[in-house]
Amino acid sequence: MDRLVCGDVGYGKTEVALRAAFKAVLDGKQAAILVPTTVLAMQHHQTFSARFAGFPVRVEMLCRFRPAAEQRQVIRGSPRGPWTS
């Protein structure tokens, strides 16, 4: 399902997104989090990677600061295996 989480700063939007993505991934689905800025994408990547570090979840990020070859690798699926971050 598609959901939009909207709210002011400090109302727990990231936590809601983390929990929803975690539930979806553990149910065998893929999850994508779209954010409006590259800086926020980088912050969320760090947060998601840290929170999911002990679980069989692969966290990746697509943004303009990653080389095109890396972006293609992420889209195709990482050669490092399905559960690395």
VOPAGU-2260 file (C-alpha; in pm, 1 decimal, decimal comma):
REM VOPAGU-2260
SITE   aa  ch    i         X         Y         Z
SITE  MET   A    0       0,0       0,0       0,0
SITE  ASP   A    1     109,4     354,1     -56,9
SITE  ARG   A    2     112,0     587,9     240,3
SITE  LEU   A    3     208,8     948,5     291,2
SITE  VAL   A    4     335,6    1041,3     635,1
SITE  CYS   A    5     304,3    1414,8     686,9
SITE  GLY   A    6     366,8    1621,7     997,1
SITE  ASP   A    7     572,4    1894,1    1157,9
SITE  VAL   A    8     929,1    1850,0    1280,7
SITE  GLY   A    9     962,1    1621,3    1579,3
SITE  TYR   A   10     635,2    1428,5    1547,1
SITE  GLY   A   11     788,2    1085,5    1478,0
SITE  LYS   A   12     753,3    1052,5    1100,4
SITE  THR   A   13    1088,2     873,1    1070,1
SITE  GLU   A   14     994,7     627,6    1344,6
SITE  VAL   A   15     664,9     548,9    1171,0
SITE  ALA   A   16     850,7     495,6     841,9
SITE  LEU   A   17    1110,2     272,6    1011,0
SITE  ARG   A   18     848,4      49,9    1169,8
SITE  ALA   A   19     634,0      27,4     856,4
SITE  ALA   A   20     935,3     -57,3     637,9
SITE  PHE   A   21    1058,1    -316,2     888,3
SITE  LYS   A   22     718,6    -487,5     899,5
SITE  ALA   A   23     691,2    -487,4     520,4
SITE  VAL   A   24    1041,9    -627,5     468,4
SITE  LEU   A   25     996,0    -902,2     725,5
SITE  ASP   A   26     673,2    -995,1     546,0
SITE  GLY   A   27     877,3   -1049,4     227,6
SITE  LYS   A   28     801,9    -717,4      59,2
SITE  GLN   A   29    1025,1    -434,4     -56,3
SITE  ALA   A   30    1001,5     -88,8      95,5
SITE  ALA   A   31    1105,4     247,0     -45,2
SITE  ILE   A   32    1119,2     570,4     148,5
SITE  LEU   A   33    1104,2     885,0     -63,0
SITE  VAL   A   34    1236,4    1206,6      85,8
SITE  PRO   A   35    1251,7    1561,9     -53,1
SITE  THR   A   36    1624,8    1633,0     -11,8
SITE  THR   A   37    1954,3    1451,8     -62,1
SITE  VAL   A   38    2067,8    1543,6     288,5
SITE  LEU   A   39    1755,8    1386,3     438,3
SITE  ALA   A   40    1809,9    1076,4     223,3
SITE  MET   A   41    2161,4    1042,8     363,3
SITE  GLN   A   42    2038,6    1090,5     720,8
SITE  HIS   A   43    1763,9     832,8     675,6
SITE  HIS   A   44    2008,3     588,3     517,1
SITE  GLN   A   45    2230,9     614,6     824,4
SITE  THR   A   46    1934,7     577,4    1060,6
SITE  PHE   A   47    1780,7     281,1     876,5
SITE  SER   A   48    2119,7     108,0     841,6
SITE  ALA   A   49    2192,8     146,3    1212,6
SITE  ARG   A   50    1848,1      31,9    1326,1
SITE  PHE   A   51    1834,2    -268,4    1089,9
SITE  ALA   A   52    2198,8    -374,3    1138,0
SITE  GLY   A   53    2115,2    -687,5    1336,1
SITE  PHE   A   54    1839,3    -806,4    1104,2
SITE  PRO   A   55    1832,6    -978,0     762,4
SITE  VAL   A   56    1753,4    -652,5     580,2
SITE  ARG   A   57    1943,9    -480,9     300,0
SITE  VAL   A   58    1935,9    -101,7     316,2
SITE  GLU   A   59    2037,8      94,9       6,3
SITE  MET   A   60    2011,4     456,5    -103,4
SITE  LEU   A   61    1969,9     616,9    -442,2
SITE  CYS   A   62    2073,2     980,9    -468,6
SITE  ARG   A   63    2264,1    1213,5    -694,8
SITE  PHE   A   64    2583,9    1177,5    -489,6
SITE  ARG   A   65    2622,9     809,2    -574,3
SITE  PRO   A   66    2798,5     726,6    -900,4
SITE  ALA   A   67    2575,9     604,6   -1184,0
SITE  ALA   A   68    2740,4     259,6   -1177,1
SITE  GLU   A   69    2652,4     217,0    -807,9
SITE  GLN   A   70    2296,2     331,8    -871,9
SITE  ARG   A   71    2257,8      73,4   -1148,4
SITE  GLN   A   72    2395,1    -192,9    -913,2
SITE  VAL   A   73    2140,2    -101,1    -646,5
SITE  ILE   A   74    1854,5    -112,3    -897,0
SITE  ARG   A   75    1966,2    -451,5   -1034,2
SITE  GLY   A   76    2045,4    -594,1    -693,1
SITE  SER   A   77    2374,9    -582,2    -515,4
SITE  PRO   A   78    2635,2    -847,7    -601,4
SITE  ARG   A   79    2732,9    -849,5    -233,4
SITE  GLY   A   80    2433,3   -1065,3    -151,9
SITE  PRO   A   81    2074,1   -1009,1     -53,8
SITE  TRP   A   82    2127,9    -922,0     313,2
SITE  THR   A   83    2412,1    -672,9     325,9
SITE  SER   A   84    2382,5    -302,8     391,6
